[in-house]
Amino acid sequence: MNGLAGKKIGVAAVRAAKEISLLIEKQSGTPVILPIQGRQRLNEDISAQNITDFLAEDFDWAIFTTGIGARTLTDSAEKIGLQSRYIDKLNETQLAVRGSKTMKWIKEHSLEPVHVSEDGTMDNLLAALAEEYRGKRSQRIFLQAYDLDDHKLKSILEEYGHSVYLSRPYSYEKPDALVVEQLKQSIIEQSLDAIVFTSKTQVKNIFAEPDVGKQLVKAFNDRVLAVAVGKVTAKELENNGINQVLQPEHQKMGAMIVAIDHHYRRQNV
């Protein structure tokens, strides 16, 4: 018998929700799609202005935190006829990046980053930058982020003495409040066996209310299995007090479903 047989697995993702659901069904599980990411909104006018400013000003560093953000800026540069100049200047600028999708974008454009987050987190990248420039002159930094911890990242870099230009090529709208509430109740009532989270944003959205958060943590630490794709997502779950967060060794959707299946198979032994 498959480990997911008879198990109801909540899917908090928007993107890849159908693919994840199909993988769950193939393992005889029942997917319950409750997307709490919020729709992604590309800020085209802001991106165009960011490109213009990047080309007009002098920057020591460019930090890219997400693949979506990096690609949105590149697409914007192409639309306004500045992609060649943009890529050329990136080649002349020290680059720091995090995330596998950001690295894929880096390789596509034959760029050479100075720093790559070893564990995929911003904490690791910020620590490397802080160590390298401890006691040295202020650096002018172009920081690509989005509306989740963006000002926090900017503040940290400024505390190190750097001057930061914040680029926000995209943002997320608030998720459907009814769907968020439905997922919360399903967790608290423990009517779902596991919840799959694929981004830090989803975790933040569900733990936005501290009082309800305590009930969620209790349910997760009792019987509901918290599953994360990516170390950043897993860390956010752990930071909210969840004792056990299941994550695959390889941060892929298929590997995640296999990990859940193995988890329940071990329980059944």
VENTAFEN-V989970 format. One line per field, one symbol per residue. phi: phi as a letter, one per 20 degrees, with the letter a starting at -180 (. if undefined). psi: psi as a letter, one per 20 degrees, with the letter a starting at -180 (. if undefined). Layout:
phi = ???
psi = ???
This chain:
phi = .ffegneddfdefefmffffffffffemedfcecfcfnffceeffffffgfgfffedececcdddbfffffffffffffemcfffffffffedfdcccnffffffgffdlecfeccgfdndfgfffffffffdfneffdecedebbfbmfffffffffffnedcdedcfbbdfffffffffffgfffgfledebceddbfgffffedfdgffgffffgfffebfeeccdofffffffffeoefccebffefcffffffffgfgffffef
psi = pqhipjppoqoiqfqjggggghhghhjjroqoompkgqppopnggggghggggghhrpphqpppiqhggghggghghghjkjgghghghhhiqpqpqqqhhhhggghhjkqoqgppphjjqhggghgghgghkpjrqpqppoooaalojghggggghhhijqppoopnirrprqrohhgghggghhggikiqhqpppjqhggghhhkhogghhhhgggggifhpppppoqhggghhghhjjphoopqqgpmqgghghgggghghghhi.
